[in-house]
Amino acid sequence: MRRLLTTAFFVAIATLAALPPASAQDASLVAKARAILAETETFKEKATFRLVGQPKAISFKNNDKETEFLFTIDPKKDYRLLGYCDDYCDGVDMFAETANGDDIGKDQRDDSVSEIDVAPNASGSKVKAILYPGYCVRETCIAAVALFEVLQ
């Protein structure tokens, strides 16, 4: 089901020769992040989420190294990091660390979505998401990380 929801979005993006302008890219990435989140087990358990800022995206080629994204958070709140890759990428792994490099969590499942929960006081006021996109079957692929606050 999650694959069906994600296919239409990434087909539209992947057919473009270049990334769209920032405002169009931001709107598309927000829609994609929310669609993926709606299919997660936590969401189905009736937790509610609020997107914090805009998803942070990269365009990458094969053999690109990991990309780090730094998010500012309130250390008293729960968060969920959501990493994802388009349909032309064979998967995405993600690690989360504190600003000092201490481990928060990881998701190395063999799929196109990575989810990591960030518990209160786990990371201070900064959390670093390290995204490892998989093999890209096109010249370039798109991957992104979104940060959600858990409201429930």
TIPAZA-363957 format. One line per 5 residues: number of its first residue (from 0); their letters; for each residue x, y, z of N, C-alpha, C, CB. Coordinates in Angstrom, 3 decimals, always signed. Atoms other than C-alpha are relative to their C-alpha. Glycine has a CB too. Example, Ala and Ser with C-alpha at 12.3 -4.5 7.8 and 13.67 -1.06 7.14 Angstrom:
// residues 2
0 = AS = +0.890/-1.190/+0.000/+12.300/-4.500/+7.800/+0.900/+1.200/+0.000/-0.992/+0.027/+1.246  -0.820/-1.190/-0.060/+13.670/-1.060/+7.140/-0.770/+1.090/+0.730/+0.414/+0.462/-1.415
// end
This chain:
// residues 152
0 = MRRLL = +0.812/-1.198/+0.000/+0.000/+0.000/+0.000/+0.856/+1.262/+0.000/-0.924/-0.002/+1.194  -0.870/-1.167/-0.077/+2.766/+2.441/+0.916/+0.658/+0.240/-1.350/+1.067/-0.181/+1.100  -0.653/-0.128/+1.304/+4.476/+1.752/-2.435/-0.954/+0.639/-1.005/+0.478/-1.381/-0.512  +0.967/-0.591/+0.922/+1.273/+2.614/-4.337/-0.186/+1.485/+0.250/-1.332/-0.707/+0.113  +0.153/-1.420/-0.330/+0.897/+5.917/-2.491/+1.208/+0.813/-0.423/-0.234/+0.173/+1.488
5 = TTAFF = -1.217/-0.751/+0.298/+4.498/+6.878/-3.158/+0.316/+0.049/-1.489/+1.164/-0.601/+0.740  -0.373/+0.081/+1.410/+4.705/+5.899/-6.826/-0.403/+1.236/-0.781/-0.623/-1.216/-0.627  +0.465/-1.148/+0.777/+2.613/+8.743/-8.262/+0.831/+1.245/+0.273/-1.460/+0.281/+0.303  -0.796/-1.186/-0.344/+4.583/+11.398/-6.409/+1.372/-0.045/-0.649/+0.151/+0.121/+1.515  -1.354/+0.048/+0.514/+8.008/+10.198/-7.449/+0.073/-0.162/-1.510/+0.736/-1.108/+0.652
10 = VAIAT = +0.015/+0.033/+1.460/+7.025/+9.468/-11.033/-0.005/+1.430/-0.528/-1.232/-0.790/-0.531  +0.047/-1.400/+0.430/+6.190/+13.163/-11.370/+1.347/+0.687/+0.194/-1.085/+0.757/+0.769  -1.291/-0.633/-0.253/+9.477/+14.255/-9.804/+1.091/-0.600/-0.880/+0.381/-0.139/+1.473  -1.089/+0.652/+0.706/+11.675/+11.684/-11.503/-0.007/+0.278/-1.498/-0.061/-1.475/+0.234  +0.035/-0.292/+1.428/+10.498/+12.639/-14.987/+0.599/+1.344/-0.338/-1.406/-0.056/-0.500
15 = LAALP = -0.617/-1.299/+0.240/+11.944/+16.108/-14.569/+1.499/-0.174/-0.192/-0.290/+0.972/+1.165  -1.445/+0.084/+0.232/+15.458/+16.595/-15.906/+0.774/+0.606/+1.158/+0.376/+0.704/-1.306  -0.658/-0.652/-1.130/+16.320/+18.832/-12.951/-1.021/+0.159/+1.107/+0.609/+1.382/-0.405  +0.910/-0.256/-1.109/+14.869/+19.556/-9.552/-0.842/+1.233/-0.294/+0.779/+0.179/+1.317  +0.829/-1.176/+0.204/+11.936/+21.992/-9.632/+0.475/+1.144/+0.889/-1.473/-0.324/+0.281
20 = PASAQ = -0.371/-1.115/-0.870/+12.267/+25.460/-8.107/-0.290/-0.334/+1.461/-0.751/+1.276/-0.412  +0.073/+0.336/-1.422/+12.603/+25.455/-4.324/-1.423/-0.031/+0.540/+0.809/+0.981/+0.794  +1.351/-0.028/-0.562/+8.989/+26.416/-3.568/-0.826/-1.196/-0.465/-0.704/+1.299/-0.385  +0.721/+1.167/+0.497/+7.550/+23.673/-5.797/+0.570/-1.272/+0.615/+0.068/-0.070/-1.538  -0.633/+1.158/-0.604/+10.068/+21.179/-4.445/-0.448/-0.145/+1.450/+1.529/+0.115/-0.084
25 = DASLV = +0.425/+0.053/-1.392/+9.171/+22.062/-0.847/-1.421/-0.513/+0.129/+0.115/+1.368/+0.637  +1.400/+0.425/-0.065/+5.438/+21.626/-1.473/-0.125/-1.482/-0.326/-0.865/+0.831/-0.965  +0.061/+1.410/+0.371/+5.982/+18.253/-3.169/+0.571/-0.881/+1.101/+0.752/-0.240/-1.305  -0.612/+0.796/-1.050/+8.266/+17.008/-0.417/-0.864/-0.052/+1.251/+1.363/+0.551/+0.338  +0.923/-0.002/-1.139/+5.800/+18.039/+2.288/-1.122/-0.998/-0.246/-0.580/+1.418/+0.240
30 = AKARA = +1.078/+0.931/+0.330/+3.025/+16.132/+0.527/+0.493/-1.442/+0.071/-0.562/+0.301/-1.400  -0.562/+1.347/-0.020/+5.284/+13.088/+0.117/+0.235/-0.465/+1.438/+1.314/-0.045/-0.799  -0.273/+0.366/-1.387/+6.376/+13.108/+3.764/-1.292/-0.336/+0.738/+0.739/+1.136/+0.718  +1.280/+0.264/-0.682/+2.780/+13.310/+4.981/-0.659/-1.281/-0.497/-0.955/+1.174/-0.198  +0.589/+1.222/+0.541/+1.625/+10.525/+2.643/+0.694/-1.235/+0.566/+0.084/-0.002/-1.531
35 = ILAET = -0.734/+1.135/-0.564/+4.367/+8.199/+3.858/-0.321/-0.158/+1.476/+1.515/+0.179/-0.197  +0.262/+0.065/-1.436/+3.778/+9.059/+7.499/-1.370/-0.602/+0.275/+0.099/+1.391/+0.627  +1.361/+0.520/-0.188/+0.075/+8.247/+7.121/-0.039/-1.528/-0.064/-0.937/+0.585/-1.058  -0.035/+1.455/+0.117/+1.074/+4.650/+6.311/+0.831/-0.678/+1.087/+0.539/-0.381/-1.347  -0.822/+0.617/-1.030/+3.349/+4.106/+9.320/-0.863/-0.593/+1.105/+0.976/+1.018/+0.583
40 = ETFKE = +0.738/+0.652/-1.080/+2.293/+1.892/+12.203/-0.367/+0.985/+1.103/+0.819/-1.147/+0.581  +0.295/-0.963/-1.060/+2.507/+4.767/+14.683/-1.216/+0.832/-0.358/+1.205/+0.910/+0.256  +1.141/-0.798/+0.425/+0.080/+6.846/+12.649/-1.277/-0.823/+0.086/+0.206/+0.526/-1.428  +1.185/+0.866/-0.053/-2.319/+3.899/+12.395/-0.446/-0.240/+1.432/+0.284/-1.337/-0.683  +0.349/+0.149/-1.417/-2.201/+3.669/+16.189/-0.577/+1.284/+0.571/+1.224/-0.419/+0.806
45 = KATFR = +0.684/-1.243/-0.352/-3.810/+7.134/+16.258/+0.894/+1.063/+0.618/-1.102/-0.298/+0.937  -0.874/-1.093/-0.420/-0.735/+9.154/+17.176/-0.166/+1.130/-1.009/+1.505/-0.463/+0.102  +0.082/-1.127/+0.922/-0.825/+12.627/+15.680/+1.366/+0.665/-0.103/-1.075/+1.020/+0.459  -1.306/-0.545/+0.307/+2.118/+14.389/+14.106/-0.131/+1.395/-0.583/+0.748/-0.911/-0.962  -0.087/-1.318/+0.620/+3.136/+17.894/+13.081/+1.350/+0.095/-0.685/-0.189/+1.151/+1.049
50 = LVGQP = -1.232/-0.166/+0.744/+5.695/+18.466/+10.361/+0.742/+1.211/+0.534/-0.279/+0.144/-1.509  -0.834/-1.074/-0.516/+8.558/+20.587/+11.708/+0.843/+0.529/-1.160/+0.902/-0.491/+1.191  -0.742/-0.556/+1.127/+9.888/+22.901/+9.000/-0.342/-0.705/-1.298/+1.490/-0.088/+0.255  +0.183/+0.652/+1.295/+10.303/+21.533/+5.500/+0.902/-1.223/-0.085/+0.298/+0.981/-1.163  -0.920/+1.115/+0.232/+11.710/+18.156/+4.440/+1.269/+0.508/-0.688/-0.678/-1.105/-0.856
55 = KAISF = -1.282/-0.373/+0.600/+15.370/+18.408/+3.460/+0.349/-1.052/-1.036/+1.133/+0.128/+1.082  -0.166/+0.933/+1.112/+16.077/+16.851/+0.070/+1.380/+0.097/-0.630/-1.057/+0.252/-1.051  -1.226/+0.040/+0.780/+19.078/+15.805/-1.975/-0.279/-0.679/-1.329/+1.125/-0.731/+0.768  -0.044/+0.709/+1.271/+19.582/+14.804/-5.565/+1.344/-0.711/-0.005/-0.176/+0.976/-1.256  -1.256/+0.740/-0.100/+22.204/+12.059/-5.778/+0.184/-0.940/-1.181/+0.049/-0.788/+1.304
60 = KNNDK = -0.375/+0.963/+1.022/+24.006/+9.728/-8.162/+0.525/-1.249/+0.696/+1.062/+0.593/-0.979  -0.558/+1.227/-0.573/+25.283/+6.208/-7.668/+1.334/+0.274/+0.666/+0.164/-1.074/-1.077  -1.245/-0.070/-0.756/+28.112/+5.815/-5.206/+0.190/+1.311/+0.746/+1.152/-0.211/-0.918  -0.107/-1.174/-0.852/+27.377/+9.139/-3.537/+0.095/-0.476/+1.438/-1.210/+0.966/-0.199  -0.137/+0.357/-1.410/+28.304/+9.055/+0.118/-1.220/+0.485/+0.768/+1.295/+0.598/+0.600
65 = ETEFL = +1.108/-0.415/-0.857/+25.965/+9.644/+3.016/-0.117/+1.519/+0.046/+0.181/-0.555/+1.414  +0.263/-1.428/-0.154/+24.383/+13.038/+3.567/-0.537/+0.232/+1.405/-1.006/+0.519/-1.084  +0.429/-0.330/-1.358/+23.928/+14.638/+6.986/-0.941/+1.195/-0.024/+1.216/+0.293/+0.901  +0.968/-1.075/-0.166/+20.973/+16.822/+7.938/-0.095/+0.315/+1.485/-1.399/-0.388/-0.591  +0.075/-0.400/-1.404/+20.894/+18.799/+11.193/-1.333/+0.695/+0.259/+1.187/+0.932/+0.377
70 = FTIDP = +1.283/-0.563/-0.369/+17.565/+19.593/+12.841/+0.087/+0.570/+1.419/-1.120/-1.067/-0.104  +0.120/-0.583/-1.338/+16.891/+21.882/+15.827/-1.325/-0.459/+0.586/+0.091/+1.570/-0.039  +1.208/+0.530/-0.634/+14.401/+20.389/+18.278/-0.122/+0.527/+1.423/+0.014/-1.542/+0.000  +0.228/-0.268/-1.420/+12.866/+20.975/+21.689/+0.295/-1.308/+0.737/-1.486/+0.517/+0.280  -0.383/+1.259/-0.640/+14.548/+18.371/+23.939/-1.062/-0.605/+0.915/+1.238/+0.212/+0.783
75 = KKDYR = +1.059/+0.514/-0.871/+11.337/+17.966/+25.964/-1.107/-0.713/-0.783/-0.600/+1.139/+0.809  +1.061/+0.559/+0.834/+9.299/+16.640/+23.016/+0.457/-1.262/-0.722/-0.472/+1.033/-1.013  -0.242/+1.193/+0.818/+9.000/+13.384/+21.063/-0.015/+0.387/-1.470/-1.061/-1.100/+0.285  -0.067/-0.256/+1.443/+9.922/+13.384/+17.372/+0.133/-1.310/-0.756/+1.180/+0.935/-0.341  -0.251/+1.109/+0.915/+10.018/+11.031/+14.419/+0.704/+0.561/-1.225/-1.328/-0.737/-0.395
80 = LLGYC = -0.704/-0.305/+1.249/+12.556/+11.289/+11.611/-0.487/-0.976/-1.051/+1.560/-0.085/+0.172  +0.486/+0.822/+1.098/+11.325/+9.991/+8.286/+0.896/+0.248/-1.207/-1.498/+0.314/-0.329  -0.847/-0.093/+1.186/+13.827/+9.324/+5.483/-0.630/-0.805/-1.119/+1.439/-0.498/+0.295  +0.599/+0.727/+1.119/+12.685/+8.301/+2.040/+0.729/+0.294/-1.290/-1.473/+0.353/-0.143  -0.682/-0.063/+1.283/+13.863/+7.766/-1.494/-1.023/-0.247/-1.104/+1.165/-1.035/-0.070
85 = DDYCD = +0.955/+0.180/+1.094/+12.150/+7.876/-4.876/-0.011/-1.439/-0.518/+0.328/+0.958/-1.141  +0.171/+1.353/+0.514/+11.092/+4.813/-6.867/+1.155/-0.472/-0.876/-1.271/-0.081/-0.774  -1.150/+0.379/+0.812/+14.373/+4.802/-8.816/+1.217/-0.308/+0.867/+0.333/+1.108/-0.992  -1.037/+0.284/-0.985/+16.415/+4.135/-5.688/-0.390/-1.312/+0.673/+0.158/+1.178/+1.053  +0.367/+1.313/-0.539/+16.624/+0.622/-4.256/-0.133/-0.027/+1.522/+1.020/-1.014/-0.421
90 = GVDMF = +0.217/-0.038/-1.441/+16.315/+1.772/-0.644/+0.725/+1.155/+0.640/+0.443/-1.293/+0.635  -0.658/-1.059/-0.752/+17.452/+4.151/+2.028/+0.176/-0.478/+1.439/-0.819/+1.333/-0.059  -0.276/+0.267/-1.413/+19.093/+3.635/+5.410/+0.223/+1.338/+0.681/+1.244/-0.949/+0.186  -0.175/-1.251/-0.719/+19.206/+6.274/+8.103/+0.482/-0.298/+1.422/-1.322/+0.814/+0.021  -0.481/+0.027/-1.371/+21.060/+6.807/+11.362/-0.304/+1.355/+0.606/+1.531/-0.334/+0.075
95 = AETAN = +0.220/-1.265/-0.702/+20.302/+9.473/+13.978/+1.001/+0.087/+1.143/-1.474/+0.116/+0.529  -0.991/-0.247/-1.038/+22.867/+11.001/+16.300/-0.280/+1.335/+0.666/+1.425/-0.028/-0.583  +0.005/-1.307/-0.637/+23.142/+13.811/+18.797/+1.018/+0.869/-0.732/+0.327/-0.102/+1.536  -0.988/-0.902/+0.599/+25.152/+16.863/+17.761/+1.420/-0.412/+0.382/-0.264/+1.452/+0.439  -1.312/+0.472/-0.457/+28.031/+15.270/+19.729/+0.391/-1.351/-0.581/+0.014/-0.088/+1.500
100 = GDDIG = -0.317/+1.282/+0.625/+27.861/+12.041/+17.708/-0.467/-1.225/+0.756/+1.445/-0.095/-0.187  +0.540/+1.148/-0.731/+26.087/+9.838/+20.280/-1.181/-0.586/-0.763/-0.427/+0.407/+1.433  +1.036/+0.706/+0.748/+23.790/+7.222/+18.755/-1.383/+0.208/+0.607/+0.318/-1.482/-0.058  +1.403/-0.078/-0.414/+20.018/+7.810/+18.932/-0.762/-1.201/-0.527/-0.652/+1.309/-0.497  +0.691/+1.134/+0.595/+18.801/+5.114/+16.555/+0.414/-0.194/-1.440/-1.500/+0.184/+0.090
105 = KDQRD = -0.287/+0.280/+1.398/+19.012/+3.539/+13.129/-1.126/-0.815/-0.609/+1.336/-0.738/-0.145  +0.958/+0.794/+0.770/+16.813/+2.024/+10.441/+0.734/-0.468/-1.250/-1.309/+0.827/-0.363  -0.705/+0.576/+1.137/+18.512/-0.325/+7.997/-0.848/-1.062/-0.697/+1.328/-0.600/+0.453  +0.879/+0.962/+0.675/+15.479/-2.243/+6.787/+0.153/+0.140/-1.506/-1.482/+0.210/+0.417  -0.128/+0.016/+1.459/+15.463/-3.158/+3.108/-1.272/+0.556/-0.637/+0.283/-1.438/-0.514
110 = DSVSE = +1.161/-0.642/+0.591/+12.866/-0.627/+1.960/+0.328/+1.447/-0.351/-1.204/-0.067/+0.956  -0.247/-1.374/+0.456/+12.482/+2.902/+0.601/-0.326/+1.049/+1.059/-0.810/+0.279/-1.243  +0.344/-0.927/-1.073/+11.459/+4.435/+3.946/+0.760/-0.389/+1.261/-1.531/+0.008/+0.260  -0.654/+0.226/-1.284/+13.434/+4.819/+7.177/-0.689/+0.865/+1.047/+1.528/+0.317/-0.077  +0.647/-0.725/-1.086/+11.837/+5.824/+10.486/+0.824/-0.170/+1.272/-1.457/-0.498/+0.213
115 = IDVAP = -0.707/+0.051/-1.283/+13.607/+6.727/+13.730/-0.729/+0.919/+0.970/+1.511/+0.421/-0.154  +0.617/-0.802/-1.044/+11.937/+7.906/+16.915/+1.074/+0.655/+0.844/-0.928/-0.854/+0.874  -0.917/-0.759/-0.855/+13.711/+10.589/+18.953/-0.764/+0.325/+1.278/+0.530/+1.320/-0.717  +0.681/-0.168/-1.282/+12.663/+10.431/+22.602/+0.431/+1.300/+0.670/+0.285/-1.195/+0.925  -0.398/-1.205/-0.740/+12.655/+13.457/+24.916/+1.347/-0.193/+0.699/-1.076/+0.370/+1.033
120 = NASGS = -1.316/-0.018/-0.638/+16.103/+14.338/+26.269/+1.010/-0.959/-0.609/-0.149/-0.315/+1.437  -0.922/+0.940/+0.631/+17.722/+11.870/+23.861/+1.131/+0.709/-0.733/-0.750/-0.896/-0.963  -1.001/-0.612/+0.862/+19.634/+14.446/+21.875/+0.317/+1.450/+0.307/-0.442/-0.097/-1.387  -0.212/-1.423/-0.222/+19.605/+17.880/+23.437/-0.839/+0.795/-0.990/+1.499/+0.364/-0.132  +0.796/-0.852/+0.881/+18.479/+20.662/+21.108/+0.289/-0.223/-1.480/+0.241/+1.440/+0.340
125 = KVKAI = -0.331/+0.304/+1.403/+19.981/+19.199/+17.900/-0.037/-1.499/-0.209/+1.397/+0.566/-0.388  -0.062/+1.395/+0.411/+19.538/+15.906/+16.110/+0.523/-0.029/-1.433/-1.407/-0.703/+0.118  -0.600/+0.147/+1.320/+21.568/+14.801/+13.113/-0.516/-1.282/-0.634/+1.552/-0.009/+0.084  +0.431/+1.158/+0.777/+20.018/+12.482/+10.529/+1.040/-0.236/-1.080/-1.430/+0.212/-0.619  -0.982/+0.367/+1.013/+22.518/+10.647/+8.346/-0.677/-0.973/-0.950/+1.294/-0.625/+0.639
130 = LYPGY = +0.747/+0.748/+1.004/+20.937/+9.355/+5.153/+0.966/-0.698/-0.945/-0.950/+0.928/-0.784  -0.780/+0.804/+0.934/+22.453/+6.556/+3.064/-0.940/-0.505/-1.091/+0.716/-1.192/+0.729  +0.883/+0.475/+1.061/+20.513/+6.290/-0.194/+0.605/-1.217/-0.697/-0.270/+1.121/-1.020  -0.454/+1.211/+0.678/+20.691/+3.018/-2.067/+0.397/+0.244/-1.439/-1.070/-1.043/+0.049  -0.398/-0.049/+1.400/+21.618/+2.226/-5.641/-1.071/+0.719/-0.822/+0.243/-1.426/-0.549
135 = CVRET = +0.902/-0.777/+0.848/+20.067/+4.640/-8.153/+0.035/-0.564/-1.414/+0.388/+1.506/+0.004  +0.045/+0.601/+1.336/+18.895/+3.101/-11.453/-0.124/+1.039/-1.115/-1.159/-0.969/-0.086  +0.023/-1.089/+0.971/+18.689/+6.499/-13.186/+1.263/+0.832/+0.174/-1.277/+0.880/+0.166  -1.170/-0.871/-0.131/+21.256/+9.228/-13.700/+0.030/+0.676/+1.367/+0.006/+1.058/-1.111  +0.094/-0.571/-1.340/+20.037/+10.952/-10.526/-1.293/-0.472/+0.663/+0.057/+1.554/-0.054
140 = CIAAV = +1.178/+0.343/-0.798/+17.591/+10.105/-7.759/-0.184/+1.074/+1.063/+0.142/-1.421/+0.653  +0.318/-0.970/-1.037/+15.951/+12.087/-4.977/-0.263/-0.745/+1.310/-1.228/+0.869/-0.406  +0.258/+0.534/-1.334/+16.011/+11.323/-1.253/-0.231/+1.205/+0.918/+1.200/-0.912/+0.516  +0.298/-1.103/-0.922/+14.765/+13.401/+1.678/-0.176/-0.522/+1.415/-1.264/+0.759/-0.444  +0.272/+0.280/-1.411/+14.426/+13.532/+5.455/-0.981/+1.051/+0.489/+1.321/+0.003/+0.864
145 = ALFEV = +0.963/-0.908/-0.607/+11.449/+15.061/+7.264/-0.012/-0.268/+1.506/-1.433/-0.183/-0.627  +0.092/+0.109/-1.460/+11.128/+15.735/+10.995/-1.428/+0.325/+0.415/+1.022/+0.954/+0.713  +1.344/-0.189/-0.512/+7.770/+15.334/+12.715/+0.025/+0.023/+1.523/-0.937/-1.105/-0.512  +0.216/+0.020/-1.435/+6.815/+16.227/+16.260/-1.171/-0.922/+0.285/-0.258/+1.429/+0.559  +1.080/+0.890/-0.414/+4.712/+13.531/+17.955/-0.837/+0.773/+0.994/+0.541/-1.349/+0.618
150 = LQ = +0.861/-0.834/-0.829/+1.738/+15.362/+19.458/-0.776/-0.776/+1.053/-0.956/+0.738/-0.865  +0.785/+0.792/-0.957/+0.048/+12.515/+21.337/+0.870/-0.550/+1.070/-0.728/-1.128/-0.688
// end
